[in-house]
């Protein structure tokens, strides 16, 4: 068992060379703590970087670049995630459903523009960028969804909560794209 003094070294070794470290220590069975730490770090990095389809980013410029390269549309989600009950409800009923996730992987680049009441949740740069986009797109309430083509031109918008779950929302997005 490592002492508290050697714990930072253990963490650094585990992050830098996880598999080699585990095998040097006697394999995966004796290093369950290390293996769990490595797994947690890798999962955290994947989630934080937006790896995988259906992940929400927060950079419209990057989204436009990806949309052009991949031939997809951009969906802007203007939300107040910590205070807007309708935003939370729509997220649960539509945005987190497998049907919408699969549709978004094929057709959309997702951008979430959050306006939380708790100001500690965002950097000053992100707050300023989101405020500028809110003004540019004349957003006055949450949730507001705006579908853009790959050039950033607006195809349509959904203001407020929409009944019908992911199926109805996908149908509306497809009608905007026609």
Buried (B, 14 or more C-beta within 10 A) or exposed (E): EEEEEEEEEBBEBBEEEBEEBBEEBEEEEEBEEBBEBBEEBEEEEEEEEBEEEBBBBBEBEEBBEBBBEEEBBBBBBBBBBEEBEBBBEBBEBBBEBEEBBBBBBEBBBBBBBBBBEEEEEBEEEBBEBBEEBBEEBEBEEBBBBBBBBBEBEEBBBBBEBBEEBBEEBBEBBEEBEE
